[in-house]
Amino acid sequence: MSNPASQSTISLRSVVSNSTQQLMNKKVSEEDSLYHICLNVKKKLECLPQLKPYLNLAYASAEVASDRQALLLSQMDQQEQPEQQPQSPQNQSYSSMISSSTSTATPSDSEVRPNSISSSTIDDSEYTNAFNMEDTVLTYSMGILPISVDCDPVTQLSKLFQQGSPLCIIFNSVKPHCKLPVVSSDDLKICKKSIYDFIMGLKLHFAFNDEELFTITDVFSNSTDQFIRVLDVVIALLNSAPQIFFRSTPQSPEEMSQPNTYLSDHDKIVKEFIETERKYVHDLELLSKYRQQLLENQIISSEELYMLFPNLNEIIDFQRRFLVSLEINGQVPAQRQRIGALFMHSKHFFKLYEPWSIGQNAAINFISSSFDKIQSQDFVIGNKMELQSFLLKPVQRLCRYPLLLKDLLKLSVKSKADVNIKELQTALEISKSIARSINENQRRTENHEVVKKLYDRVLNWKGYRIAKFGELLYFDKVNISTNNSNEPEKEFEVYLFEKIIILFSEVVQKKSSTRSLKIKTNSVSSSTHVPGVNSSSNSIALTGDSKLDLRGRIMIVNLIELLPIDNHSLNITWESAKEQGNFILKFRNEETRDNWMSCLQNLLRQIRSESYKSNATASTDRSSFSSPYSHPHYSGVSVNSCAARQISEVIPKQLNHHQSFEHDYRAISENYKYSIPESMLMVRVSFNSDFYTLLVSMEADIDEVLVILKKKLAHAGSICKIKYQDEDGDFVMLESEDDWSVVKDMLKESKERMLNVWAFI
């Protein structure tokens, strides 16, 4: 990764005002684009005839690197979709062309790797076996170049500077009386010696200091930051001798274009794509400059810097390459553009934005509370609102890509320019996925805050641990009713976690001696976004400070049917070992209902899949769907007997014949349970469809408990396994002192005096 202190400001050279408003509204032209800057430098260097062979060699090296990059991407694409469909003749011929063109590549062509892109950040297990995505970035452009373009000018200049001797030729043309030795060689040591001579010559004859110069390592780096440091010095040298390095032709096709030049609708979208991308990269570079100013003045800590600008250097490096590719595609006809391939290559690198999207709310809050200490008249950004706007730009840009690609795809289909339509379709899906991922990260961050507040809002958790519920997926205020038309709807705050649905009612201050609990029917509702599901933006925040009473819960594993019904409602049927029932959730709109149902269906599929795998590997380790005794008495909807009475008005309980028999003849009376001494615990053992009870001391260790239990069942044979069920409904082996401590803690929290266990031979 490049050193932050070495950040170049080549694209910021025109910024001379501290007015943030001017910076926000500054029009960014092609002169600020690395692609066009390199084109201009290349044209100036062509004025020296003695550089022509070196330019040709650099062009050939850049071409080989581009072809090798295209080959790697082609191989990666084939691995992504193994044996799904045969390769099209066009792609076959293209791949064979790449293979033949890269057969002469030398090892030195791949020595340089993109050290500005973190492998840990872009890691994707889908490709780690065969590909490290860093290895696919061999040039300063992303993706596969159009078929009519051999290489990009940025990579060509990089290859030129790495030869060393061209730098000495440039120096000698400017300072003919202080000539440096020019030694042409493909020996890396000789190339580095020439670069060293060039650097020392600049120090001696041009009064460059170390901060203004580059290092030999910068020349051979594949980081855009370090390349720009080299480019800055070369540009300064060329500008010092305008009589030698002049432009004989216009800088770019844009300069040659006339105001009345016709642009097709497709061309207009591509032009907008490029111009907005230039502006975005420029704004990222402004943020980088501001970050550097904060760093140099030691105003905030390194942790706070990362919170404000996570992965900023890596993102800028990637987006510069991305822009170079866009610029190249903008120079060729629509039929030859590979904008879709650009996104296909870039999708892994967009993961660099994950920390940015996750920490965006924290960054905005930090700015709101601490901006006074990070502002200065000398900083490029001096306004709190404008800094917040800059920090929002990355997410806004990622969300704009789908709109631009959708317009491009629509016009391509309309014009029947179907050469790369499939690539554009894939790119559109990738961009949508990126936007969904950003939304998901932000929602997860928001939900994390909701869970923290929920923990404090609930008056009594009744022994349940919120940390074991899994991730919060949805929360909403929902009207709940049953199929009984005589029972009125009641409003609850419902929270859907990965493992459980929890129902709360709001608690208000006592207004009379006879009424202390009231459900506020006039409260507004909220719904959050489920990962991977589109959601409307009409959600409203829940009340954040009212206290809640836990009224009931349903384990996801106990759900047996989900049925959408009229009035944007969802009928949920559940069943546990002791009870069953149904209830109806009435949502604010149909879309919210459908999102909840889709989420619940996905959770159930996952649970049943895991249950199937578990049954396939161990017949005794049964899931709650296959065991008639899979849930003890506390695993149903109600939390305890008090909560059962409170919620029974909404969720009726029905006992089948077998359960009724068990209730009459097997259940332990409440009076008996509460007559157990506090120092003792009653253990209820389920074995071969029969039940056994025994009393054990709370002070006994696990070995004593197991001895007593096995002695009780000695007539049945040798007991090998003892399992209990935790508050999440999971079966857990009871075999160590740690297990026994967890059991006692769980019972204390739930104020239970009886433990249900299952014994296996």
ZIVENLIN-V395020 format. One record per run of one state. SS is the DSSP state (A for helix, B for strand, O for the rest). FROM is the first residue (numbers start at 1). TO is the last residue. If there is no record, write none. Layout:
SS;FROM;TO + SS;FROM;TO
//
This chain:
O;1;3 + A;4;6 + O;7;9 + A;10;12 + O;13;19 + A;20;25 + O;26;29 + A;30;32 + O;33;33 + A;34;45 + O;46;48 + A;49;80 + O;81;88 + A;89;101 + O;102;106 + A;107;110 + O;111;132 + A;133;136 + O;137;152 + A;153;162 + O;163;164 + A;165;174 + O;175;175 + A;176;178 + O;179;187 + A;188;205 + O;206;215 + A;216;220 + O;221;223 + A;224;239 + O;240;252 + A;253;256 + O;257;264 + A;265;296 + O;297;301 + A;302;308 + O;309;311 + A;312;329 + O;330;333 + A;334;336 + O;337;338 + A;339;346 + O;347;348 + A;349;358 + O;359;359 + A;360;374 + O;375;383 + A;384;414 + O;415;420 + A;421;457 + B;458;458 + O;459;465 + A;466;468 + O;469;471 + B;472;481 + O;482;489 + B;490;497 + O;498;499 + B;500;512 + O;513;514 + B;515;517 + O;518;546 + B;547;555 + A;556;558 + B;559;565 + O;566;568 + B;569;575 + O;576;579 + B;580;586 + O;587;589 + A;590;617 + O;618;640 + A;641;647 + O;648;653 + B;654;654 + O;655;656 + A;657;665 + O;666;669 + A;670;673 + O;674;679 + B;680;687 + O;688;689 + B;690;697 + O;698;701 + A;702;712 + O;713;713 + A;714;716 + O;717;720 + B;721;725 + O;726;730 + B;731;733 + O;734;736 + A;737;750 + O;751;753 + B;754;760 + O;761;761
//
